[in-house]
Amino acid sequence: MSKDQIFELINQEEQRQKEKIGLIPSENTVSEAVSATLSSCLSNKYSEGYPDHRYYEGNQIIDQIEKLAQERIKKLFAVPYVNVQPYSGSPANAAIYFALMQPGETLLGLKLTQGGHLTHGHPKVTASGRFYNSVQFGLDSNDRVNFEEVRKLAHEHKPKVIVAGNTAYPFELDFKKFREIADEVGAWLVADISHVTGLVIGGEHLSPVPYADVIMSTTHKTFRGPRGAMIMVTKRGLERDPDLGKKIDSAIIPGLQGGPHNATTAAIAVAAGEATTKQYLAYTKQIRKNADALAEELKKQGLKLVGDGTQTHLMLIDLTEVGYGLGKQVAFAMDVAGIYANCNTVPKETCSPFYPSGIRLGTPLVTSRGMKESEMRKIAAWIARVVELVKTEELPKDKKTRASFMRDFEQRMLANKQLLEIFEEVKALTKNYPLFSW
């Protein structure tokens, strides 16, 4: 068999992941068992429908696999219903809205610029913001969810659904307060715990199960499984509507999707099994320890964090006091130095979503590699060196010159000796923490 060029590119990507330090909060590394499951023969089978009710023959074994995935998730979260077929988090949220709302009804969620997700009703450019009447709440002066505003907007607009979730909000989500407000206006409460699932399992974050009607989670972040998603309905949700599980099922198929990705379903089952081990619980606790250590050292290095810290696995560096529109430049320079994160808006953004003022960092991947607090302090020091190096590379105020500025900046950074020296130091560290070791 001739070797396809794609395999060479895969090898290059594997080398990149091994050599560099990954700090993107939504990324992790899977176990050998999950990886093997994803590359198995299960991808060959088409299984449209649900266990014991498929549209195709030959699904006897696939049915057992999906049932096993369902039972493991039910037990792990103590919920009566789960659907493990969503292709990813965004279509899973779309399915929930499809099941709970009619077009034009009101959805209340956290603003994107304040740490919410696109699928939580971001106006105009998203399906959730166009097909539904999207109302968005923000943060208070301490960069925490402004529950006074949530309550005010809820009573004013009477949302059908309130979403409690985040993608760049570093603090614990108070599901109890969201529940109280939802009950006041008769809204469904949907908890999107994609980022903090592992922390919930490990007792490092408040569980939404006693408070939410529906829970959505991706399976590839702190959960440390394949790139997929799951939708759970709680006892509370089923008491309110005994058919809620069936409505979710119908929203997935035939509402929004075709056949499930069977290898992903099986890999979710494998990850759910791994999540019951002592090693997994220790890993979730270390995620939090590492996040606190990284946050404290970044502050010691003189960098400002949104809300002054973290209560989860992620944090946001606010660069507005360092220079104008520096997020993209710092993120690119960090990558050259062997540390990859992502630029991100900050709550009081002074620039643009395309050229934001923040850097979003997280500790799931480095924790999976076995790094601990001492390594977090080294990483923070490297980040501070990068920021110092590029702090004068402010974004031009003239929008017409920004593209050419960025091209020139990137070429200079790729050849920057100081960044390349940091990369050599990073490689010396990552050599001791194999990517697929746990």
C-alpha positions in Angstrom: 0.0 0.0 0.0 1.4 3.4 -1.0 1.8 5.9 1.8 -0.7 8.7 1.3 0.6 12.3 1.9 -2.0 12.7 4.6 -0.1 10.3 6.8 3.0 12.5 6.7 0.9 15.4 7.7 -0.5 13.4 10.6 3.0 12.6 11.7 3.8 16.3 11.6 0.8 17.2 13.7 1.7 14.5 16.2 5.2 16.0 16.5 3.7 19.5 16.9 1.5 18.3 19.8 4.3 16.4 21.4 6.8 19.3 21.3 4.5 22.1 22.3 2.5 23.0 25.4 -1.3 23.0 24.7 -3.2 25.5 26.8 -6.4 25.8 24.8 -9.1 25.0 27.4 -11.3 23.1 25.0 -8.5 20.7 24.0 -7.2 17.5 25.7 -5.6 14.2 24.8 -7.4 10.9 24.7 -6.4 7.5 26.1 -5.0 4.7 24.0 -8.3 2.9 24.5 -10.4 5.9 23.2 -8.0 6.4 20.3 -8.2 2.7 19.3 -12.0 2.7 19.5 -12.2 5.8 17.2 -10.1 4.0 14.5 -12.1 0.7 14.8 -14.4 -0.9 12.3 -17.4 0.8 13.9 -17.2 3.7 11.5 -18.2 1.3 8.7 -21.7 0.8 9.9 -24.7 3.0 9.3 -27.1 3.1 12.2 -29.8 5.7 11.7 -32.4 5.6 14.4 -32.0 4.3 18.0 -31.3 0.9 19.7 -33.9 -1.7 18.7 -35.5 0.9 16.3 -33.0 1.2 13.4 -33.8 1.9 9.8 -31.0 -0.5 8.7 -30.3 -4.1 9.4 -27.1 -5.4 11.0 -27.2 -3.2 14.1 -27.5 -5.9 16.7 -24.0 -5.2 18.1 -24.2 -1.4 17.6 -27.4 -1.4 19.7 -25.5 -3.0 22.6 -22.7 -0.5 22.2 -25.1 2.5 22.3 -27.1 1.1 25.2 -23.8 0.6 27.2 -22.8 4.2 26.5 -26.2 5.4 27.7 -26.2 3.4 30.9 -22.7 4.5 31.8 -23.5 8.1 31.4 -26.8 7.7 33.3 -24.9 6.1 36.2 -22.0 8.6 36.1 -24.3 11.7 36.4 -27.3 10.0 38.1 -29.8 11.1 35.4 -32.7 9.0 34.0 -32.2 9.9 30.3 -29.3 10.5 27.9 -28.8 10.8 24.2 -25.2 10.1 23.0 -25.7 10.7 19.3 -25.1 14.5 18.9 -22.2 15.0 16.5 -20.8 17.9 18.6 -21.8 20.6 21.1 -23.2 23.1 18.7 -25.7 20.7 17.0 -26.5 19.3 20.5 -27.6 22.8 21.7 -29.5 23.3 18.4 -31.4 20.0 19.1 -32.3 21.1 22.6 -33.7 24.4 21.4 -35.5 22.5 18.6 -37.1 20.3 21.3 -38.1 23.0 23.8 -38.9 26.0 21.6 -40.8 27.2 18.6 -39.1 29.7 16.2 -39.4 33.2 17.5 -39.7 32.3 21.2 -37.2 33.8 23.6 -33.8 32.4 24.6 -31.8 34.0 27.4 -28.0 33.4 27.5 -24.6 34.9 28.4 -23.1 37.3 25.9 -20.2 36.0 23.8 -17.9 38.9 24.7 -18.6 38.1 28.4 -17.7 34.5 28.2 -20.8 32.8 26.6 -20.8 30.6 23.6 -22.0 31.3 20.0 -24.8 28.8 20.4 -26.2 30.6 23.5 -28.0 33.1 21.3 -25.3 35.2 19.9 -27.4 37.7 17.8 -27.7 37.9 14.0 -24.9 35.6 12.8 -25.9 32.3 14.6 -28.9 30.0 14.2 -29.7 30.4 17.9 -29.6 34.2 17.5 -31.7 34.3 14.3 -34.4 31.7 14.7 -35.1 32.6 18.3 -35.6 35.9 20.0 -32.2 36.2 21.7 -31.8 38.2 24.9 -28.3 38.4 26.3 -27.1 39.1 29.9 -23.6 40.1 31.0 -21.2 40.4 33.9 -21.1 42.7 36.9 -18.2 44.9 37.9 -16.3 41.9 39.4 -16.6 40.0 36.1 -19.1 37.5 37.6 -22.6 36.7 36.2 -24.8 39.7 36.9 -27.8 37.8 38.4 -29.7 41.1 38.9 -29.6 41.6 35.2 -30.5 38.0 34.5 -33.6 38.3 36.8 -34.5 41.7 35.2 -34.3 40.4 31.7 -36.1 37.2 32.5 -39.1 39.0 34.0 -39.1 41.5 31.2 -38.8 39.1 28.2 -40.3 35.8 29.7 -37.8 33.4 28.0 -38.8 29.9 27.1 -35.3 28.7 27.8 -32.5 30.1 30.0 -29.0 28.7 29.2 -26.4 28.5 32.0 -23.1 27.8 30.3 -19.8 29.2 29.2 -16.8 29.0 26.9 -14.6 31.8 28.3 -16.0 32.5 31.8 -13.5 31.4 34.4 -15.8 31.1 37.4 -18.2 28.5 38.8 -21.7 28.6 37.3 -24.3 29.0 40.1 -27.0 26.7 38.7 -29.1 27.2 41.9 -29.5 30.9 41.2 -30.3 30.3 37.6 -32.9 27.7 38.7 -34.6 30.2 41.0 -34.9 32.7 38.2 -36.1 30.1 35.7 -38.9 29.1 38.1 -39.9 32.7 38.6 -40.7 33.0 34.9 -41.6 29.4 34.0 -38.5 28.9 31.8 -36.7 25.7 31.0 -33.2 25.7 32.5 -30.5 24.2 30.2 -27.0 23.7 31.6 -24.2 23.7 29.1 -21.3 22.1 31.0 -19.1 21.3 28.0 -16.1 22.9 29.6 -16.5 21.7 33.2 -17.9 18.2 32.8 -14.8 16.6 34.3 -14.8 19.0 37.2 -18.4 18.2 37.9 -17.7 14.5 37.9 -14.7 15.0 40.2 -16.7 17.3 42.6 -14.6 20.3 41.7 -17.6 22.2 40.3 -21.2 22.5 41.4 -23.3 19.8 39.6 -26.3 21.0 37.5 -28.2 17.8 38.0 -30.4 18.9 40.9 -31.2 22.2 39.2 -31.3 21.9 35.4 -34.0 20.4 33.3 -31.6 19.5 30.4 -27.9 19.2 30.5 -25.6 19.3 27.4 -21.9 18.5 27.3 -19.3 17.9 24.7 -17.2 14.9 25.4 -13.7 16.0 24.5 -12.7 18.8 26.9 -12.3 18.0 30.6 -14.3 14.8 30.1 -11.3 13.5 28.0 -13.2 11.5 25.5 -13.8 11.7 21.7 -15.0 14.8 19.9 -18.8 14.3 20.4 -21.6 15.4 22.7 -24.3 14.1 24.9 -27.7 15.5 26.1 -29.1 14.5 29.5 -32.6 15.0 30.9 -32.8 15.2 34.7 -35.4 13.8 37.0 -36.7 17.4 37.4 -37.0 17.7 33.6 -38.9 14.5 33.2 -41.3 15.4 36.0 -42.1 18.6 34.2 -42.6 16.8 30.9 -42.5 12.9 30.8 -42.0 13.1 27.0 -39.0 15.3 27.2 -36.6 12.5 26.4 -38.6 11.5 23.4 -38.7 15.1 22.2 -34.9 15.3 22.4 -34.6 12.0 20.5 -36.9 13.3 17.8 -34.9 16.6 17.6 -31.7 14.7 16.9 -33.3 12.3 14.4 -35.2 13.1 12.2 -34.9 16.7 13.3 -31.3 17.6 12.7 -29.1 14.6 12.1 -28.8 11.3 10.2 -26.9 8.3 11.3 -24.8 8.5 14.5 -21.0 8.2 14.4 -20.8 4.7 16.0 -17.0 4.8 16.8 -17.6 8.1 18.7 -20.5 6.5 20.6 -18.3 3.6 21.6 -15.5 6.0 22.6 -17.8 8.0 24.8 -18.6 4.7 26.5 -14.9 4.0 27.0 -14.3 7.5 28.4 -17.3 7.2 30.7 -15.8 4.0 32.1 -12.4 5.7 32.6 -14.2 8.6 34.4 -15.1 6.2 37.3 -11.5 5.5 38.2 -9.5 6.9 41.1 -6.9 8.1 38.5 -9.6 10.2 36.8 -10.8 11.8 40.0 -7.2 12.7 40.9 -6.8 14.2 37.4 -9.8 16.5 37.9 -8.4 17.7 41.2 -5.0 18.4 39.6 -6.7 20.4 36.8 -7.9 22.8 39.5 -4.6 22.9 41.3 -2.8 23.6 38.1 -5.2 26.3 37.1 -4.8 28.1 40.4 -1.0 27.8 40.2 -0.9 29.1 36.7 -3.2 32.0 37.6 -1.2 33.0 40.7 2.1 32.9 38.8 0.8 34.9 35.9 -0.3 37.6 38.4 3.1 37.5 40.1 4.6 38.1 36.7 2.5 41.3 36.4 -0.2 40.1 34.1 -3.9 41.0 34.7 -6.5 38.3 34.8 -10.2 38.8 34.1 -11.9 38.6 37.5 -8.5 38.3 39.1 -8.3 34.5 38.8 -10.2 31.3 38.1 -12.5 28.8 39.8 -12.4 26.3 37.0 -9.8 25.0 34.5 -9.5 28.2 32.5 -8.5 31.9 32.8 -8.3 35.0 30.7 -5.3 37.3 30.5 -6.4 40.9 29.9 -3.9 42.8 27.9 -5.7 46.1 27.6 -3.3 47.7 30.1 -0.3 46.4 28.2 -1.2 47.7 24.8 -4.0 48.1 22.2 -5.3 45.0 20.4 -2.5 42.7 21.5 -4.3 39.4 21.8 -3.7 38.0 18.3 0.0 39.1 18.4 0.6 37.5 21.8 -1.1 34.3 20.8 0.9 34.0 17.6 4.2 34.8 19.4 3.4 32.2 22.1 2.9 29.6 19.4 6.2 30.4 17.9 7.6 29.9 21.4 6.0 26.5 21.7 3.0 27.4 23.8 -0.4 27.5 22.0 -3.5 29.2 23.4 -6.1 31.4 21.7 -6.8 35.1 21.6 -10.2 36.0 23.0 -12.3 39.0 23.8 -12.4 40.3 27.4 -15.5 41.6 29.2 -14.6 45.3 28.7 -13.2 44.8 25.2 -11.8 48.0 23.7 -10.8 46.5 20.3 -12.4 44.0 18.0 -13.5 40.3 18.1 -11.1 39.7 15.2 -8.3 41.4 17.1 -9.2 41.0 20.7 -7.4 42.0 23.9 -7.3 38.7 25.7 -5.6 35.3 25.8 -7.7 32.3 27.0 -5.7 29.6 28.8 -6.6 26.3 30.3 -5.0 23.3 32.1 -6.8 20.1 31.0 -4.2 19.0 28.4 -1.1 19.8 30.4 -2.7 18.0 33.4 -3.3 14.9 31.2 0.4 15.0 30.3 1.3 14.8 34.0 2.4 18.4 34.6 1.8 19.9 38.0 2.2 23.2 39.9 5.9 23.6 39.3 5.5 23.3 35.6 2.6 25.8 35.6 5.0 28.4 37.2 7.5 27.8 34.4 4.8 28.2 31.8 3.6 31.4 33.3 7.2 32.8 33.3 7.5 31.9 29.6 4.2 33.6 28.8 5.3 36.7 30.6 8.6 36.8 28.5 6.5 36.6 25.3 4.2 39.4 26.4 7.2 41.6 27.3 8.7 40.9 23.9 5.7 41.9 21.8 4.1 44.5 24.0 5.1 47.3 21.6 3.5 45.5 18.6 0.2 47.3 19.1 -2.6 46.9 16.5 -2.8 49.9 14.1 -5.8 52.1 14.6 -6.2 52.3 10.8 -8.1 49.2 9.9 -6.8 49.3 6.3 -3.3 48.6 7.5 -4.0 45.8 9.9 -3.7 42.9 7.5 -0.3 44.0 6.2 0.9 44.7 9.7 0.0 41.2 10.8 1.7 39.6 7.8 4.9 41.6 8.6 4.6 40.8 12.4 4.2 37.1 11.8 7.2 36.9 9.5 9.4 38.7 12.1 8.2 36.6 15.0 8.9 33.3 13.1 12.5 34.3 12.9 12.7 35.9 16.4 15.7 34.4 18.3 14.2 35.0 21.7 11.0 33.2 20.9 12.9 30.3 19.3 15.1 30.1 22.5 12.0 29.8 24.6 10.8 27.0 22.3 13.9 25.1 22.9 13.3 25.4 26.6 9.7 24.2 26.1 10.8 21.2 24.1 13.2 20.2 26.9 10.3 20.2 29.3 7.7 18.5 27.1 10.2 15.7 26.4 9.6 14.6 30.0 5.8 14.6 29.6 4.8 12.2 26.8 1.5 13.3 25.1 -0.2 9.9 25.3 1.3 8.8 28.7 -1.7 8.6 31.0 
